[in-house]
Amino acid sequence: MACFSTKPDTRFEKISNLHPCFSEGANMNKGRIHLPVSPSCNIRCKFCKRSFNLSEQRPGVTGLLLTPEQAAQLVEKALALCPEITVAGIAGPGDTLATPHALETFKLIHKQHPGLINCLSTNGLLLERYARDIWNAGVRTVTVTVNAVDPEILVHICSDIVLDGKHYKGLESARLLIEAQKSGIRKMAALGAVVKINTVLIPNINDDHISEIARTAAELGAAIINIIPLIPQYELAHIKAPGCAELNEARQAAEEFLPVFRHCRHCRADACGIPGRGDLSDLLYGGRQRVQETFSHG
């Protein structure tokens, strides 16, 4: 028997059913646009490989970086291409709160298209600090990447962080990040935002820790969790990606505490369209060739 109710809060049902990254049904008939406006990150994850180039087409990479004004204008074109778009999201290529560009973009979009759902994805390091600003910018859904709630585990996933100009490494950085994520999730949930947790499943590192992540997130007020299989690369290139059985076991463990989103498409930082029907970024940004897949915080 589940220790927590896994039925979504009725306060969130309407917004989640319009968000293709929060709802199975919406994943097939609602669209989103990801706007690449956030260039840098303030933490270093051992699985994350970001880049700016015109050849690679994968999450965490974009061939261009938009200004907030350009991003807001691009929403108009995206809506013309795909009227089913209900969500304007920012998921990189860096962290959305490491620079002010994401919040500036959301303010413009919220003013021009108040009916769109603004969605922000973040590592959570600065989430509590900017929670009120995020809410005031019209953001109502937030995704936080939480890969461990135990510093002894997170230290094997996140190498270091930069906070207020100071560089932290090892267990100290892991403790700071975890506490920041907890405080940020709690505050955003208290404001009324729908909070989704993204967790990268990494065999032999956090695979036995998934239920604890989900339990903690539920207690903090998160509404849903998404378990993402590791894509072996960068410092974790030697670890084999989890198989279907491992992924299913982790999802079942998380489901004891939170509803689990099972239709993640590993969207890139400039994705556009209905996830379950393919991507329109070629039409939006110009023809490109998909080369490689990786992970971002989206």
Secondary structure, 3 states (H helix, E strand, C coil): CCCCCCCCCHHHHHHHHCCCCCCCCHHHHCEEEECCCECCCCEEECCCCCEECCCCCCCCEECCCCCHHHHHHHHHHHHHHCCCEEEEEECCECCCCCCCHHHHHHHHHHHHCCCCEEEEEECCCCHHHHHHHHHHCCEEEEEEECCCCCHHHHCCCEEEEEECCEEEEHHHHHHHHHHHHHHHHHHHHHHCCEEEEEEEECCCCCCCCHHHHHHHHHHHCCCEEEEEECCCCHHHCCCCCCCHHHHHHHHHHHCCCCCEECCCCCCCCCCEECHHHCCCHHHHHCCCCCCCCCCCCC
